[in-house]
Amino acid sequence: MSTELEGMKQICMYVKRSEATVLDWIRFMSFPAKKLGGIWVSDTDLIVIWKKKIISDNVDEAITPQNDIVQKEKKIDIKPIKQIKKAKRNVKKKK
């Protein structure tokens, strides 16, 4: 039977995790919760489905804040950085 959870405190109590953890899950792992009218809402059935999906998708591959940051860093174009370093070396050589 589906039960609506209202408020972050209820959601945290249901999943037995801290608010910080739940907020990370919402931000980085598509945890099923939304803020409506200033109040966090979720649904127990959606949480059960989300949990089963996370488990079945291979826990090691789940996106975490750390993995997300690493993925973004890999996408940075380093050509401008190399050009800046080269320009600094050239300035030092001229002195």
Protein Blocks (a to p, Z undefined) as FASTA:
>chain_A
ZZddedjklmmmmnopafklmmmmmmmnopacddeehiacddfklmmmmmmmmmmnopkl
pccfklmmmmmmmmpcfklmmmmmmmmmmmmmmZZ
